[in-house]
Amino acid sequence: MEEQREKKNPPVSGAGILRMLLILFLAAAAFLFFAQRILMPKYTGSVIEGCFTEEYYREEYPHELLIIGNCESYENISTMELWEEYGITSFIRGNSNQLIPQSYYLLREALEYETPKVVLLNIQAMTIPEQDTESYNRMVFDGMRWSKNKLEAILETKMEEEHLTEYLFPLLRYHDRWKELTAEDFRYAFQERPERSYNGYYLRADIRPYTEFPAERRKPDYTFPENNYEYLDRIEALCREKGIALVLMKAPSLYPEWPEPYEEQVEAYAKEHGLLYLNTLEEAEAIGLDFFTDTYDEGLHLNVYGAEKVSQWLGPILKERYGLSDQRSDSRVAAVYNEKLDRYEAEKEAQRKEFEELGYISKFQND
């Protein structure tokens, strides 16, 4: 009887135990992978800015103009207007509160894919010493491909309370987001999201006229942070090494204030390095801006009507000075850009109609 029981229940071999452990490990890894894909934010609702970094990788053709910076870049220049009016191919690598060091690493990464003729850097971020909100870092990095650029950018700009492991394994950061899940979290967990920007441009057709902002407290020192100067030097050196023209630009945002000490520092840097500096705040009249009709948030950023005016003014300057070509004659490029332009015009018209009917645009109500 003892022999029979031993034959019916043979001992598990070491190889069998290892096989079972491997199966369990793979099952656990698969579960964690699926959970992470579902729990990571999709940025398809009212806050779409987290899509912008990732959308750059979908581009089929190189760009003659790359624009980098914070929200003053992606809300004040219309890439589609630059295309429609001048045939300029462009992309904005910008995010909310994007720091100068982050712009450097996004540019360095982009130059592994292409070499534009011009890089336009929004200079307002020179005033920001460090990140103050984790979600802004996440918008920059969640959609960025893993590389030396991403790793160095995270290590350089993450907040003190942030941990590299949470970027390496986003599930550690988003594990409790299950309470906020929507149908889109499941739909786009393994499916490419529809494009939300127009080559990095954030389209807003609502109108909120300028109102007076509260006076800002005076600072004892308006000198730009040393770290920002270091990374501006790196951006300038990178462009010079690649034969790319670097242009500095201050967007026509009325707040935060842009006092004279800031202006003097940018002018001095541009003169020292032989760079073109465009202050569109000073050129607002020449551009034709009306801050009662051309802004969607009371003067902080331009709406699509204002951004198109800036682009109409900016296009000829860049074409004449740096020889940007009119690529509307290239049928392959034109087919791609005209499809985007059609989508852009349809979105602009839909937003215009909704704003006229409701006084707001519903998808941005929770922004």
N, C-alpha and C positions, 0 to 999 in steps of 0.2 A: 504494500500500500504506500509506504514511504517513497519507493522508487517511482510509482505511478504519479504521485503528487508532484514530485520533482520534475517529471517529464511534462506535465500539464502547465506548470508555472516555472519555466526555466529562468534563471537569474538574468537580469538585464546587463548586457556587456558595456564596457567603457565606451565603445564606439557608439552604441545606441543612446547612451546618456548624452554624449556630445551632440549627436544628431538632434535629439529632442531640445537641448539647450539652444542649438543654432536656430531651429524652427521658432522657438519662443522669442529669441532675440530678433529675428527678422520680422516676426509678427508685431512685436512691440515697436520696432523701428518704423514699420509701415504705418502703424496707428499714429505715432507721433508726427510722421511726415504729413499724413492726411490732415491731422488736427491742426498742425501749423499752417498749412495752406488755407484752411477754412478760417482760422482765427485771425490771420493777418488782415489789417484794414485794406479795403479795395479802393477807397477814395473815388467812388462812383456817385456819391450823393451830392450834398451841397458843398462839401469841402473836396474839391477835385485836384487841388494843387499837388497832392501826393502822387499823382499819376505822371507829372511832367518829366521827372528824371528818367523814368522807364521808357517814355514814348520816344525819346531820342534814338533808341536802338532800332526802331522800326523804319528809320529813314532809308530810302532806296538810293538817293543820290547825295553827293557832298554839297556843302553850302559855301557860298563865297563870303557870307557874313555870319559870324557867330556872336550872339549877344549873351553876356553873362551878368549875373547880379541877383539882387533880391526882388521883392515885389515891384519895385520901381522900374524894373526891366520888363517883366512879363505882363504888366498891366498898362503900359504906356506906349508900346510900340507894336503896331499890327504887322505881323509877318506877311499876312495875306494882302494887305494894301501895298507893301513893298513889292510883292510879286505882281499884282494886277497892274500897278502904275508903271513899274520900272523893270520888271522881269528879274528882280533880285531874289536869289535863293538864300534863305536865312533860317536860323533856328535859335530859340531863346533857351539857354540852359540856366534857368532861374527858379528859385523857390522862395517861399515865405521866409523872411528874415535870414536869407542865405548870407553867410559870413564871407569875408574876403578870402580866408584860407580855403573854404569850401568851393568858392568859385575857381580858385587856382587848381584844385584837384579835379574838378569837373572839366576844366579846360584841358588840363594835362591828359586826362583820359580821352577827351574828344580828339585831340591831336594824334592819337594813335589810330584813329579811323580816317581822318581827313586833315587837310591844310587849307583853311580859308584864306581869303585875301585880307580880311579885316576882322578883328575882334573888338567889339564894343563893350566896354566895362562900365556898368552903372556904379558910380563912385560914392553914392550915399552910404553904402555899407562900410566905408572907411570909418564912420563914426561909431560903429558898434564894436565894443571890445570883446564880447564873448556871448555865447548863446544863453538865453534865460528861460527857454521853454523846450522841454524834450520833444514835443510834437513837431517843432520846426526841424530839429535834427532828423527825426524819422521821415519827414517829407522829402528831405534831401537824400537820405541813404537807403530807405527801404527798396526803392526801385533801381538802385545803382548796382551794376554787376560787380561781383567779387573780383578784386584785383589788388595789386599793391596800392593803387590810387585810393580805393575805398578804405582799405585798412589804415593807411596813413592819415586819411582825412578824418576817420572816426577817432583815432587816437589823439589827433591834434585838436579836435573841436568838441568832443563829447563833454557833457557837463560832469561835474565831480561825482554826482550821485548816479550817473549812468555807468553801465558795465559793458565791457567788450563782449562778454559771453552772451549778453542779451541781443547783440547784433549778430553774433555767429549763430545763435539759436533763438530766433524771434519768439518761439513758443514760450520761453521763459518770461518774456515781457507781456505777451498777449494772452496768456493762459486763462485769464479771468474775463476775456472779452466775449465769452459765450452768451452773456446776458444781453449783448447788443446785436447779436447776429441777425441778419436779414436774408432774404432770398438771394440777394446779389452776392453775399459772401459764399454761398454754395455754388452759384452759377459761375462765378469767376475764379473759383479756387484752382481750377485746372484749365480754364478757358481764357484766351486773350481778351482783355477788356477793350471796349470800344474807345477810340481816341477821344479825349475830353478837351484837349487844347488844339490850337492851330499852329503847329510847329513851335510849341511852347508858349503861344500867346493865349491869354485868359480873356475870353470875350464877355463883356458886360454891356448890355444895351439899356439898362435902367438909368434914370437921371435923378441925382440928389444934389441940388445946387450948393455952392460954397456957402458956408456959414463961418462966422468968426471963431477961431480956435482960442482956447485959453492961453494966456502968456506962459511961455516956458521959463522955468527957473534958470537964472544965469549960472553958468559954470565957472569955477575958478580957473579952469584950464581947458582950452578947446583943441589942444594938440591931439592929432589922431594917435591911437594906440600904436606903440612900437611894433607889435606883432603884425598889425595890418600893413604898416610900411614894409616890413620884411616880405610879406606875401605879395604886395603890389610890385615890389622889386622882382620877385620870382616870376610874376605874370609878364612883366615888361621884358625880362631876360628871355623867357620862353618864346615870346612872340618875336623878339629880335633874332633869336637863334633860328627860328623857322622862316624868317623873312615875311612875317605877318605884320601889318600895320595895326597898332594898338590905338584905339580912340577912347578917351574918357568922356563920360556924359553924366550930367546931373539932370534927372527927370523933372518935369514941371509939377511936382507934388508940393502942395502948400504947407503940409505938415508931415513930419516934424520940421521945425524951422531950419533954414540953411544960412547961418550967420556969416558975416564977413570973414572971420578967422578960418572957417572951413574953406571958403572960396579961395582965400589967399594961399592956403596950403596946396590945393589942387592946381591952381595956376602956376605956382612955383615948381611943383613936380613936373607938370607938363612941359614947362619951359626948359627945365634942366635936362629932360630926356627927349626933347624934340617931338612931343606928342600933341595931337589935336585934342583940345578940350572944348566940349559943347555944353553950355549951361542953358538948357531950354527954359528954365525959369525966367532968365533975362530975355529970352527970345519969344516969350509967350505971345506978345502982340504980333510979331512978324509971322509966327506960326498960325495965328488966327484963333487962338484958344479963347473960349468963353467959359469961365468957371461956374456959370449958372446953368449951362447946358451940357458941358463936356466932361463932367465928373459923375461917378455913380455913388460916391461916398463923401460928399461935401468938401471935396478938394484934396483928399488924401491920394486918390488915384484917378486916372482918366477912364471914362467909359469908351466904348468902341468909336464913338464919333470924335472924341478928342485924340485917341490913339491913332486914328487914320490921318488926322491933321498933322500930328508929329511925324508920321511916316512919310507923308507927302513932302514935308519940309526936309526931312533927313535924307531921303533917297537921292536927290540930285547932288547933295554935298558929297556923299560917299562915292557915287558913280564918277563924278568929275575929278575928285581928288585921288581916288584909288583905282579907278578903271574897272569898277564892277561891271560885269557884262550883262546884257539883256538876254536871258535864256528862254524867253518866250518862243524863240524860233526853233528851239530844240524840241522836237515833237515828243520825245520820250519823257523829258523833264516836264514839259507843258501838260502832258496827260495826267501826271501825278498831281501837279500843283493846281490845275484847273478843277480836278475832282475835289480837292480840299477847299478851293475857293467856292465852289458850288455849295458845299456843306456849310461853310462859313456864312455865306449870304443867306442861306435858308435859316440858320440858327439866329442870325442877327434880326431877320424879319420876324421870326417867331417870338423872340424876346421883345421886340418893339411892340408887336400887337398885344402881347400879354400885359406889358407894362401900361399901355394905353387903356386897356380894359380894367385892370385890377389895381394899378398904382404900385405894383411890385411884381417881381418875377418869382414864382412859387418855389422853384428848385433851389433858390438861394436864401430862402427864409430862415433856415437854421444855421446859416454861415456865421 
